[in-house]
C-alpha cells in the first residue's frame, strides 16, 4: 500500500501468530508422543470484563492445540492467603507447566507477593524478579509475552534493528522495560519515554522504530513520527465501543513505513507467546527434550 510517497506495510499479527502456532502444534504432538501434555493454569480474581475475555481467549487457544488448560475463577473477596495456597498447589502439580495470574488484582492482594510465589520454572508470564533479572543480563529465561511477540513481528517482517534509533513510549514492567532490553540486545539504540519526559515530540520524531505502550487512545499523531518509521502499537483501548490503539492509525498512515494495526497486530501475538512459553516449560520435563 503506497500512501503519501511512503510504501506502507501493515504488520499482520494474526498471520505471524498462526505461523508460530503451526510450529508449536508440531512440538506439542511430539511431547504427547512422550506422554507429556503441556499444561497451563490461569488464575483470575474478580469479574473484570476485559480480563475475563482475555482468559477465555487463552483457554480456547490452548485447547485448540490439544494442551491441558485450567481456569481458576476466584471471587474478588478471596483472601491473599487462599490465592497463595492455590499457587503453591499448582507449583507442585506435575501436570501444570505454566502458571499465570491475570492482572490487575484487587487492592487487598499484594501483587508483588503473588508474582514471587509462582515457581520460576512455571512463570510463563516472565514477571518473577529472578526471570526478569535473567532477561536483564541476557540469560535464557521466560520472556514476557507481549515484548516477545513484538520481537517476533519485527523479525518476521525483516525489519533491521541493529544500529537503529528506537523510542519506547512507556516504562511498565510488562512491556516498556522488557521490550527495551530485548531491542538493546539486538544492538538498537534505545530511549525510554514516559509521562515525565520533556520535549517528547522531538524525541519520537528521531525514532526509526517507535513502540507505543502507554494506554492512551490515539495519543501518537503524525507530527510525532519520522517519515518511513516502523510503528509498533501495543495499546488496546476502547473508544465508543471500538478498539483503538495508542497510535492514531488514520493520522499516521501516510507517514510511516511499517505499522501494527489495532486489532490484529500485537494482540494475537501475546497469547501465542504465552503458549510458546508453556511448551518451552513442558519441553524441560524429563524426556521432553
C-alpha angles and dihedrals in degrees: 000000000000118000128168092347093307122110099229115208117195110213104224108213094180092057094048090045092052091050091053092047090054089057091046091052089060091051092046091052091049091051091049090054086060092049096258120125111188107237130201124188119195123193120201123184119201131353107287103159095215092049092047092051091049092049091050089053091051092049093048093048093050094048092048089059092048097254127141109257128186128182119195108195110194129189116258088243095056112134122249091239092054091052092048090049090054091050090050090052091052091046087061096044109103092199091062117076099169133040123191127180110201112233143251102055127197115277094252092063121079104232092196092054091049094050092048091051092063113095110253087228090060099035095116091165089062093224100123110111091238093054090043088052091050089053090051093055095039100252124146109273144131106295115213107263103238096047090045089052091051091054091050090051092051092047095046091054093048092240109169112231104170112109092358125133110246125188119194118198106208135034104214122144088234100055119348101055099039095045088050090054093046093051091045088055087056089057098256121145103241132201121185117208128190144163093297096049114121124216090016097170092053090054098045091047088064094056121113085188122028121192113193114199108147104109097239115128116240092349097143112074134183093266090061096055132080116231111264094012125149111242122198111194112200096168122115109185132157117232118175090341094308132103116254131178131223087260124072095233096190092050097048102034094094091052108042129077101208127014139172113227126223112256108025101032124077095353099075090048095060096066091040092055090047088058088045091056093046092052089047089054092048091051089061090063113107108277093015098095 
